[in-house]
Every structure is written in C-alpha cells, then in structure tokens.
Amino acid sequence: MKISLDDVRALYQLRLIIEPPAAGLAAGASLPKDFFITCSKLMERMRQIANENTSAERSYERFSQFGKAEYGFPCEIARASGNRRLAKTSSELMNKFRRFHYVTCQRSPWLELSTEEHIDILETLRCHDAPAARSLMYEHIREGSQRAFQLVLNSRSGQARKSAGTLTSLRATTGPASGVE
C-alpha cells in the first residue's frame, strides 16, 4: 500500500495534536522508575544507530531497530500519561508512520539530531516540566516533518523549486509552536 505526501502530512498533523499533550500529561504524572530505564535504553539504541555513517550500516534491519526505538519513545510517553486510549492511538499512529519514515531514514543526515531531541524531551519529563515537555515535543515533530519532507522533495529531480512552497504549506497547516501551550 502506497503512502502519499498528503497522507504523511496528515499523520504529522495528528502527531502534533496527540504527542505534545501526552508529553505534558506524562511530565505531570508520577512516573515509574522503569519508564526512565526503558526510555534511556531506547535513546541509547537510537544514538548507536545514528552514529553509524555508511549506508550499508543503514540496512532495513538497522532502520527497523532505529524505528522501534524512535517510535517506542512517544508510545512510552503516551502510556506514562495514564490514558490508555491515548496510548493505543499513539501506537496505531506510529505503526502507520513507519513506512514513510523508512524512506527518509536511509538518507537522513539528522538521525543524531533527532536522537538529541528525544533526549531533551526525556529530561523535561524527568524534571516534571510539563510546559517544556509539550513545547519540545511539538518542536521535534514540526522540525522532523520539515526535514523529512525536504529529503523526499530533494530526492525528486527537478523539484527544488517546489520544496520551499511545500514546506511553507506544511508550516501553515501545522501552525506555530506557541499554539501548543
């Protein structure tokens, strides 16, 4: 089943609606110690794979491992929020998102940056800073969407002029970070 850029845009919009509030709820919750152990292991796995520089090392298997860690993080946050329906919705959303992300992951120069953004979000959760957790999650998703769309658009020959308009269009549909607070 193919996934269109419009589908991906819609998935990013859903992530912007779901994940920042989940991070805020989790930051305000009494988080079990195993939450931080689990998330730290996910971050370490992401960092390890992100530091691999050759395309041969970014095989489907490595991507699958990176994806499990990267998408496990918002799912863990949603579970930690204490809202079972939110956790289920987050898990379903991440599963739909993986197909698109595989294409961008193999070409992405931003895996390390994405990993660091996840680590920053985890630190806000550790500090129980709900506004910062919401804000950082929002920015991570918004910036990630722009980076991913740029990779896709750059990979299409003759599409350089269109990329600026598409990214502007994405910003217009996702709104400013201040709307999360």
N, C-alpha and C positions, 0 to 999 in steps of 0.2 A: 504494500500500500504506500503510495507516494504521499509526501507531506509538502504542502505549498508554503511559500513565504508568508502568505496570509494566515495559514494555519499556525505557523511559528509566531507570528506577531500576536495572534490571539492567545497563544499559550503564554507568551511573555506578559501580556496584559493580565492574564489570570494569576500568574506568579506574583505580579506587583500587588494584586488585590489580596492574595492569600498569605504570602510569606512574611511581609513586614509585620502585620498584626500578630501572626503566630510567634514571631521573634519577641514582640512586646509582651505577649502573654507568658511565654516561657521565661523571659527575664524577670517577670513578676512572681513566678511560681517558685515553690521550694523544690529545687532540682536535686534529684538523687545523685550521689557521687558517681554511679555508673554512667550517668549521662556524659559527664566530662571525660571519663575514661574512654567511652565509645567514640565521642567526637574527636578526642585527641588522636586516637588511632586512625580515624578517617582522615584527619588533617595530615598525619604523618604519611599515610599511603599516597595522598594527593601530592604532597611535596616530593616524595621519592619519584613518582612517575613524571611529575612536571620537570624535574631536573634532568630527565633523560632527553638528550638533544637530537638523536638521529631518528629519522622517520622509520627505520627498521625497528627501533625500540618502541615506536608508537603503533604497534600492531593492534589488530582487533582485540586480542586478549588484554593487552595493556590498557587500551581505551576502556574496555569493559570494566577493568579494575578501577580505573580513574573515575568512570561514571558511577559505579556503585558507591564509591567514597563521596564524590561530589553531590550526588543526588540523595545519598543517605543522610547527609547533613541537614537539609531542610526537613526531611521526613522525621529525623530525630527531634528537631526543634518543634515540629508540629505535635509529635507525641508528648513532648515535655510540656506543651501548653495545657495539657489536661483535657483537651477537646478531641474526643475520639473521631467525630465526623470530620473535623479539620485534618486530623492525621490521615484518615482514609482518602480524603480529597487530595491532599498533598502527595501521597503515594501514587495515586492514579495519574495526577498531572505529571509527575516526574517520569513515570513509565511512558507516557505519550511523547514526552520531550526528548527522550534518548535518541530516537532515530535521527533527528536533526543534529543533535549535538555531536554524534559520531562523525559526521561530515566535517564539522568545524574543528573538532578536537585534533584531528590528524594534521591540520595546517596551522593551528593556533600558536602564536608566539606568546600568548598571555596565560598559559597554564599556571606559571608561578605567581603571577599577579592575582589570578582567581583564587589560588590557594591562600595567599596572604589575606585577601579579603575575607575568606572564610574564617581564618584565624582571628582577625579583628572582631568579627561578629561573635565568635565564641567567647572572646574576652569580655565583651559587653554583657553577655549572658552570665558569665562568672561574677561580674560586678553588679548584677541585677539592675542594669541601666536600661530600662525598657525604651525610653525615647531614642537612645543611641542605637539600641539593637534594631528597632524599626527602621531608623534612618539608614544605618549601614546596610541592612538587608535590601532596602529599596534601591540604594545606590548601586549595590553589587548587581542586582538584577538588571537595572536600567543600563549600566555600563556594559554588562555582559551581553545584553541584547544588541547594543550598538557595535560591539566588537565582532559578534557572531555574524550580524548582517553585513558588516564590512568585509569579512572573509568571504562570504558567499558571493557578494557582488564583485569583489576583486577577482574572484576565480572565473567569472564570466568575461570573456574577451569583449572589448568594446563597451563595457558597462560602467566605466569610471565616471562618466558624467551623471548617470542615473543614481549612483550610490549616494551622493550628497542629498539629493531630493528624497530618496527612500529613508535615509537616516533622519532627516528633518521630519518626515512624515511619521516615523516611529516615535520621535520625541513628542510630537504633537498628540499622539494617541496615548502615550504613557504619562504625560504631564510632568510637572516639576517635583523635585524631591520634597519640597515643603508641603505638598499635599498629603504626605504620609502621617505627619504629626498629629 
